[in-house]
Amino acid sequence: MAGGERAVATLPKLIRSLRKQPPKPKTASYQQTLPSLRRAFSLYDQINLIDNVPDDQLRFQRYTDTGFTVNGVEYEGSLLCVGNLLMSWAPKKFSEITPDSLSIFKVVRPIPEILILGSGRNIEPVDPELRRFIRSTGMKLEAIDSRNAISTYNILNEESRIVAAALIPYGVSS
C-alpha cells in the first residue's frame, strides 16, 4: 500500500505541473502562436451542408420574378421538381394548378413524402379538390411563397429526403 499511497500523493503535483505553461522568453521579439483558423472552423466545415452538395443533386441558387437558377442554369417560367429531376411545367399562375397538372404523381415511384407548392409572391389558399388529390397520392402538402419554397426544397433535398416542388415564378401573383 505504501507505493499506492505515494502515487496518490504525487498525482496532484503531476496535474499541477502539466497545467503550467512553459515560461515566456523575456525577449521583445516573442510572439505567441495563434491557433489555426482551419482548426477553429473545422467543425463548421463539417456541418455546412449547403456548400458541399453533390454535383448530381438539384440546388436552387437564385430566383427572379420570371424564373429560377438551378445548379448554375437559368430557367424561365414554372418548374416541377421530383427528387433530382427538373422539368418545365405548364401552369403560369397558382390558380392554374389542378390535379391534372400534377398527374405525374400518379405514376412517380417512389412517391415523394412532401410536395412543396411555391405560389409565387404571395401565399395562396389551396383548392380543396387539389388538396384531396395530393393527399390521395400519399404526399404531405406545404403551400408557401416561391422564395421560401425553394429554400425548403434545398434543405429537404440536401437531407436526402424524397421531396417534390411545384413552383410558380416569384413575380407572379394571382
Beta strands, then each sheet from edge to edge (+ up, - down):
strand 1: 60-63
strand 2: 67-70
strand 3: 73-76
strand 4: 79-82
strand 5: 85-88
strand 6: 114-119
strand 7: 140-144
strand 8: 163-168
sheet 1: 1+ 2- 3+
sheet 2: 5+ 4- 8+ 6+ 7+
end
